Amino acid sequence: MTRPTIAITMGDPAGIGPEVIMKALAQPQVQAICNALVIGDANRLRKAGQIVGVSLEVDALSDAKQANFASKAVQCVDLKLVPDDLPFGKVSATAGEAAYRYIEKAVQVVQAGLAQGICTAPLSKEALHAAGHKYPGHTELLAHLTGTPEVSMMLVSPKLRVIHVTTHIGLLDAIEKIEPGLVERVIARGHDVLVRAGVANPKIGVCAINPHAGENGLFGRGEEAAKIAPAVQACQRKGWDVRGPLPADTLFFLAGRGDFDMVVAMYHDQGHGPIKVLGLEAGVNITVGLPVIRTSVDHGTAFDIAGKGIADERSLIEALRQAVDLAPKKAGAARTPLG
């Protein structure tokens, strides 16, 4: 099977993105599964390689069409946006602008058919905003760049998959935003991506909002019955194995031991907390609903350790594997299940 080309965005150049990219691309397991095309700055990658002790050379490309995947050198579409003296570990508008441009270029590369997926290193929301790009994060930015009206965030760790109904908004706003149509669409997006990834009949558990799923009206204001149950019932009528709304604490325990293939979380921390406890070092963020495949590490820029050569590359390696699993394949090609 032909290896898919995955466009890897360098993320915030002041963070750990350049370091984890160089460490990951030095691994034979990564070289074996994909053609890696970094969208970033070649000199920054070279500096990061020196910091982490990786001897890979970096080819600076002016166009993705120039990539030579037979070469052992890292193939980098070089946007030349990072000054040589840009310090690691500091928020800056310069770094935020670069991170934005890397994403923008990666979308163009995929839309031109020169890559089959995008894998993103972390960016800094503060730096992004300082550069004038007022997006809450990668998910919303990619939705804007691809003209996608609605997407979902899905987190994957070795023991758990979680898709979110709401993400980067306050808790009161999240509860107000949740409604049956939105919940049903999120379940459908999660169901679709699991089926495409090889899970034939996914078992999906849907979280409640309130403790004990409201306990028949004792807690909350009837949110489970009004906002979640109709969506679950609509999915069940399609023949899908969807159950809920269930108490979140119990559901995550059951999913962690393998009873469910995916959990639908109602708000950011409800889903992020369990994922990070169970496997932050190997967690992956997947944007579901985009016209392009996008996966990401499930950690931030780690400015406190950036430039020190100690960043852990395992999440990026797993994100690349997930991108390969989800990338478009020839008809009849088997897909590797997530997780």
C-alpha positions in Angstrom: 0.0 0.0 0.0 1.3 3.5 -0.9 2.3 5.5 2.2 0.1 8.6 2.6 1.7 12.0 2.8 1.0 13.8 6.1 1.6 17.5 6.4 3.0 18.2 9.8 2.6 21.8 11.0 5.4 23.0 13.2 3.1 24.8 15.7 4.4 27.7 17.8 8.1 27.8 16.9 8.9 29.0 20.5 7.3 25.9 21.9 8.3 22.2 21.9 6.8 21.5 18.4 10.1 21.7 16.5 11.8 19.4 19.0 9.1 16.7 19.1 8.9 16.8 15.3 12.6 16.1 14.9 12.5 13.4 17.6 9.5 11.7 16.0 10.8 11.8 12.5 14.0 10.1 13.6 12.0 7.0 14.6 11.9 4.1 12.1 8.3 3.4 12.9 7.3 6.8 11.7 9.4 6.6 8.5 7.7 3.3 7.7 4.1 4.4 7.8 4.0 7.8 6.1 5.7 10.4 4.0 6.2 13.3 6.4 6.1 16.8 5.0 6.8 19.4 7.6 5.2 22.9 7.1 7.4 25.3 9.0 10.9 26.8 9.1 13.9 24.7 8.1 16.4 26.6 10.3 14.2 26.2 13.3 14.0 22.5 12.7 17.8 22.2 12.3 18.2 24.1 15.6 15.7 21.8 17.3 17.5 18.8 15.9 20.8 19.9 17.5 19.0 20.5 20.8 17.5 17.0 21.0 20.6 15.3 19.5 19.0 14.1 16.3 21.3 14.0 13.3 18.7 14.2 10.6 19.3 16.7 7.8 16.5 19.1 6.8 15.8 19.9 3.1 14.3 23.4 2.7 11.6 23.4 0.0 9.9 26.3 -1.6 7.0 24.2 -2.7 5.5 20.9 -1.6 5.8 19.5 -5.1 9.6 19.5 -4.5 9.4 16.9 -1.7 11.7 13.9 -2.2 10.4 11.2 0.1 13.2 8.8 -1.0 15.6 11.1 0.8 16.4 10.4 4.5 16.4 14.1 5.2 13.3 15.8 6.7 11.3 17.4 3.9 10.2 20.9 5.0 8.2 23.5 3.1 10.2 26.4 4.4 8.1 29.6 5.0 11.1 31.5 6.5 9.1 33.2 9.1 11.2 32.7 12.3 14.1 35.0 13.1 17.2 33.1 14.1 17.2 34.8 17.5 13.6 34.0 18.4 13.9 32.6 22.0 12.3 29.3 23.0 9.7 29.5 25.8 8.4 33.0 25.3 5.0 34.2 23.9 5.4 36.4 20.9 3.2 37.8 18.0 6.0 36.7 15.6 5.6 33.1 16.7 1.8 33.3 16.7 1.8 34.7 13.1 4.1 31.8 12.0 1.9 29.2 13.6 -1.1 30.6 11.7 0.7 30.6 8.4 1.8 27.0 8.8 -1.8 25.9 9.2 -2.9 28.0 6.3 -0.2 26.5 4.1 -1.0 22.9 5.2 -4.7 23.3 4.3 -3.6 24.6 0.8 -1.2 21.6 0.4 -4.0 19.1 1.3 -6.5 20.8 -0.9 -4.1 20.7 -3.8 -3.9 16.9 -3.4 -0.2 17.0 -2.3 -0.9 15.5 1.2 -3.7 13.3 2.5 -3.9 14.6 6.1 -2.7 17.2 8.5 -1.0 16.5 11.9 -0.5 19.6 14.0 2.2 20.4 16.7 0.8 22.7 19.4 0.3 26.4 19.1 -0.1 29.1 21.8 -3.6 30.7 21.8 -2.0 33.8 23.5 0.6 34.1 20.7 -2.1 33.5 18.0 -4.2 36.3 19.5 -1.2 38.6 19.8 -0.7 38.2 16.1 -4.3 39.3 15.5 -5.9 35.8 14.8 -8.7 35.6 17.3 -9.5 31.9 17.2 -9.8 29.7 20.4 -7.6 27.1 18.9 -6.7 24.8 16.0 -10.2 23.3 15.7 -11.9 26.6 15.1 -9.1 27.9 12.9 -9.2 24.9 10.6 -13.0 25.1 10.4 -12.6 28.7 9.2 -9.8 27.9 6.7 -11.8 25.0 5.1 -15.2 26.8 5.2 -16.7 24.1 7.5 -19.6 25.4 9.6 -19.4 22.9 12.4 -16.7 20.4 13.6 -16.1 18.4 16.7 -13.1 17.7 18.8 -12.3 14.0 19.4 -9.6 12.9 21.9 -8.0 9.5 21.7 -5.8 7.8 24.2 -4.7 4.1 24.3 -7.8 3.3 26.5 -10.4 5.9 25.7 -12.0 7.9 22.9 -14.0 11.0 23.7 -15.8 13.4 21.3 -17.1 16.7 22.7 -20.4 18.5 22.2 -18.9 21.8 23.3 -15.3 22.8 23.8 -13.7 26.2 24.3 -16.6 28.1 26.0 -17.5 28.7 29.6 -19.5 26.1 31.5 -22.7 28.1 31.7 -22.5 29.0 28.0 -21.9 25.3 27.2 -25.0 24.1 29.0 -27.0 26.8 27.2 -25.6 25.8 23.8 -26.3 22.0 24.2 -29.5 21.0 22.4 -30.8 17.8 20.8 -29.8 18.7 17.2 -26.2 19.5 18.2 -25.9 16.4 20.3 -27.2 14.2 17.5 -24.8 15.7 14.9 -21.8 15.2 17.3 -22.8 11.5 17.8 -23.1 11.1 14.1 -19.7 12.6 13.4 -18.1 10.3 16.0 -20.0 7.2 14.7 -18.9 8.0 11.1 -15.2 8.4 11.9 -15.1 5.2 13.9 -16.8 3.2 11.1 -14.4 4.6 8.5 -11.5 3.7 10.8 -12.7 0.0 11.0 -15.0 -0.2 14.0 -18.0 -1.9 12.4 -20.7 -1.2 15.0 -19.4 1.3 17.5 -20.7 1.2 21.1 -21.2 4.8 22.1 -22.0 6.1 25.6 -23.4 9.6 26.0 -22.6 11.6 29.2 -25.2 13.4 31.2 -24.7 17.0 32.3 -25.7 16.7 35.9 -24.4 14.4 38.7 -26.2 10.9 38.6 -27.7 12.0 35.2 -30.0 14.3 37.1 -31.5 11.4 39.1 -35.0 11.8 37.8 -35.1 15.5 38.3 -33.4 15.7 41.7 -30.3 17.5 40.3 -30.4 20.2 37.6 -33.3 21.5 35.7 -34.3 18.6 33.5 -31.4 19.1 31.1 -30.9 15.4 30.4 -34.5 14.8 29.3 -34.7 18.1 27.3 -31.3 18.3 25.7 -29.7 14.9 25.4 -32.3 12.0 25.5 -34.0 13.0 22.2 -30.7 12.9 20.4 -29.8 9.4 21.8 -33.3 8.2 20.8 -32.9 9.5 17.3 -29.6 7.7 16.9 -31.0 4.5 18.3 -33.7 4.7 15.6 -30.9 4.5 13.0 -29.9 1.2 14.4 -26.8 2.5 16.2 -25.6 1.2 19.5 -25.9 4.5 21.5 -26.7 4.6 25.2 -27.4 7.5 27.6 -27.6 10.0 29.0 -25.4 8.2 31.6 -23.7 9.5 34.7 -20.3 10.7 33.5 -18.3 9.2 36.4 -19.7 5.8 35.8 -19.5 6.0 32.0 -15.9 6.9 31.9 -15.1 4.0 34.2 -17.0 1.6 31.9 -15.4 3.0 28.8 -11.9 2.8 30.3 -12.3 -0.9 30.8 -13.6 -1.4 27.2 -17.4 -1.5 27.4 -17.7 1.5 25.0 -15.8 2.5 21.9 -16.4 6.2 22.4 -17.8 8.6 25.0 -19.7 11.7 24.1 -18.8 14.5 26.6 -21.0 17.5 27.0 -18.3 20.1 27.8 -14.5 20.6 27.7 -13.3 19.4 31.1 -15.8 16.6 31.3 -14.0 14.9 28.4 -10.4 16.3 28.8 -9.9 15.3 32.4 -10.3 11.5 32.0 -8.3 11.5 28.8 -5.4 13.3 30.4 -5.4 11.0 33.5 -5.5 7.9 31.4 -2.8 8.8 28.8 -1.7 12.4 28.2 1.7 11.2 26.9 0.0 9.3 24.1 -3.1 11.3 23.7 -4.3 12.5 20.2 -6.6 15.3 19.2 -8.7 14.6 16.1 -10.9 17.3 14.4 -14.0 15.4 13.2 -16.1 16.8 10.4 -13.5 18.7 8.3 -13.1 17.9 4.6 -9.4 17.1 5.5 -8.0 14.6 8.0 -6.5 16.4 11.0 -4.9 15.0 14.1 -2.8 16.6 16.8 -0.9 16.0 19.9 -2.9 16.3 23.1 -0.6 18.7 24.9 0.4 22.3 24.7 3.5 24.3 23.8 5.2 23.5 27.1 7.1 26.8 27.1 8.6 25.9 30.5 10.7 23.1 28.9 10.9 24.4 25.3 14.5 24.5 24.0 15.8 22.0 26.7 15.7 18.9 24.6 13.5 16.9 27.0 10.1 17.1 25.3 8.3 13.8 24.9 7.5 12.9 21.3 5.1 9.9 21.9 1.9 11.9 21.5 3.1 13.2 18.1 4.0 9.7 17.0 0.6 8.5 17.9 -1.0 11.5 16.2 0.8 10.6 13.0 -0.3 7.0 13.3 -3.9 8.1 13.7 -3.6 10.4 10.7 -2.3 7.5 8.6 -5.2 5.3 9.8 -7.8 8.0 8.8 -6.2 9.2 5.6 -8.0 8.4 2.3 -7.1 5.0 1.0 -7.8 3.1 -2.2 -11.1 1.3 -2.4 -11.0 -1.9 -0.6 -8.0 -1.0 1.5 -8.3 -2.1 5.1 -8.2 0.4 7.9 -6.5 0.0 11.2 -9.0 0.5 14.2 -8.4 3.6 16.3 -6.8 3.2 19.8 
